[in-house]
Amino acid sequence: MALFKKRTVGKPGEWFYCLEHKKVEEGPECPAKDRFGPYASREEAQHAMETARERNLEWENDPRWHDATAGSPSDDD
């Protein structure tokens, strides 16, 4: 068992958005489960939540991501 946790070191110029602290970070300061990224610029990381909202709307409205509704004919018939 390891005595010390290995800290993930980011590459210079990689930007992340921390979901827990709601701030932009250069390099991964917080755990991967708490961040979006990497982004190429600080500005891109600052808009991470807006980008996520836009993508979610696109996916919610994409017919390829919706299952057939109950009672509708399936392709198996």
C-alpha positions in Angstrom: 0.0 0.0 0.0 1.4 3.4 -0.9 2.1 5.8 1.9 1.7 8.9 -0.2 -0.8 9.7 -2.9 0.7 10.5 -6.2 -0.4 14.0 -7.2 -1.4 14.5 -10.8 0.7 17.2 -12.4 -0.7 19.1 -15.4 1.1 20.3 -18.4 1.9 24.0 -18.7 -0.9 25.8 -20.3 -3.7 23.3 -19.4 -6.6 25.0 -17.7 -9.4 23.3 -15.6 -12.7 24.5 -14.1 -13.1 23.2 -10.5 -16.8 22.3 -9.8 -16.3 22.3 -6.1 -14.6 25.7 -5.7 -16.2 27.2 -8.9 -13.0 28.6 -10.1 -10.5 28.3 -12.9 -7.2 26.5 -12.2 -4.0 26.2 -14.2 -3.0 22.6 -13.9 -5.2 20.1 -12.0 -5.3 21.3 -8.4 -8.4 19.4 -7.5 -9.4 15.7 -8.0 -10.6 14.7 -11.5 -14.1 14.0 -10.1 -14.4 17.7 -9.2 -13.2 19.3 -12.5 -13.9 19.9 -16.2 -11.0 20.1 -18.6 -8.3 20.4 -19.7 -9.0 23.5 -21.8 -6.5 25.3 -24.0 -7.0 28.7 -22.4 -8.2 30.4 -19.2 -11.1 31.9 -21.1 -12.3 28.5 -22.4 -12.2 27.2 -18.8 -14.1 30.2 -17.5 -17.0 29.3 -19.9 -17.0 25.6 -18.9 -20.4 25.6 -17.2 -22.0 27.5 -20.2 -20.4 25.0 -22.6 -21.7 22.1 -20.5 -25.3 23.6 -20.5 -25.2 24.1 -24.3 -24.0 20.5 -24.9 -26.6 19.1 -22.5 -29.4 20.9 -24.4 -28.0 19.6 -27.7 -27.9 16.0 -26.4 -31.4 16.3 -24.8 -32.8 17.4 -28.2 -30.9 14.8 -30.3 -33.2 12.0 -31.4 -30.3 9.6 -31.5 -30.1 9.7 -27.7 -33.7 9.0 -27.0 -35.1 5.5 -26.5 -38.4 4.5 -28.2 -41.4 5.6 -26.1 -43.5 2.9 -24.5 -46.1 1.4 -26.8 -44.4 2.6 -30.0 -43.3 0.0 -32.6 -39.8 -1.2 -32.2 -37.2 -2.2 -34.9 -37.3 -5.8 -33.7 -40.8 -6.6 -35.1 
